[in-house]
Amino acid sequence: MNMNRRKLCLALAAVPGLGVGSAQAQSWPTTKPLRLVVPFPPGGNSDLIARSIGQQLSTAIGQTVIVDNRAGAGGSLGTGAVAKEPGDGYTLLLGDIATHVINRLALPHLSYDPVRDFVPVARLTSVSLLVVVNPNLGVRSLGEFIARAKAQPGKLTYASGGNGTPSHLAMEMLRARTGIDLVHVPYKGSVPALNDLVAGQVDVMIDGAATGLVKSGRLQLLAVTGERSPAFPTAPTMAEAGVPDYQFTSWHGLFAPRGTPADIVNRLGGELEKIVSQPQLQKQFAELNIRLTAARGQAFTGFVESQRQSLAKLVQDRNIQFES
């Protein structure tokens, strides 16, 4: 964990907790701790979000929240495990764009159905990915990069965290919207891909983990894929940079297994809305290019379904193959 993350974790511990009065009047969740499954390894954004939000949720409901990292297969192993748990409010999932949108497209034998097997509790974040290049490429804007790519079709390379990752699909969306011809170089994760981008082994990447490298000047930021980034407020959106029909937003959200009672889902959702609205917490996550935002009910369900349809169309139109 880098210095910024250590500082953030220490700062999160000082954020005032929420009241627990109403929790004592209900039978849930007094019998045992809650388990919040993160289907990704420790140390990443999902893990950090789960631990900080989990700490606040624990205070709010008056019960321990234990973070359980169950990584593997692009998040599908941990997600599939939660899908098999009883809907009693004691097992929750921190899902994201991979577990509930992309995996359904990329993995032919997915062990869970993201719609049928889960109840959406609340969306927690909105993350605009960063379009970054090696500074030695000599472009300082997205327009310059697109012009370079069109002048040299098939010559420039783009890195991704692997086939079927957000970084892969986000770049394929840019290729579809602009007609540029780039060579895909998939890696096993964002970190090695970004390392090679810094080293000049590849030319461009779209990813959410490049914040520190941009701030240190090792990568050049051209644009962001969704709304303006809280970490880089002057960086243009794709529309502002000349690609008006482009929108790609990563996100995280809390889900419960199918059958979880509505009163528990509503209680959790209400507490999470209060948690993510805390200005100090929002400011701390903004430094990592993570915007905290709450959405519940149809607002959350509709957003995820719209993204599923959009990316399914992209995969079909581009004939994207997910095999390594």
Secondary structure, DSSP 8 states (H G I E B T S, - for coil): --HHHHHHHHHHTTS-----TGGGGSSTTSSS-EEEEESS-TTSHHHHHHHHHHHHHHHHHTS-EEEEE---GGGHHHHHHHHTS-SSSSEEEEEEHIIIIIHHHH-TT-SS-TTTSEEEEEEEEEEE-EEEE-GGG---SHHHHHHHHHHSTTT-EEEESSTTSHHHHHHHHHHHHH----EEEE-SSHHHHHHHHHTTSS-EEEESS-HHHHHTTSSEEEEESSS--SSSTTS-BTTTTT-TT---EE-EEEEEETT--HHHHHHHHHHHHHHHT-HHHHHHHHTTT-EEEEE-HHHHHHHHHHHHHHHHHHHHHHT-----
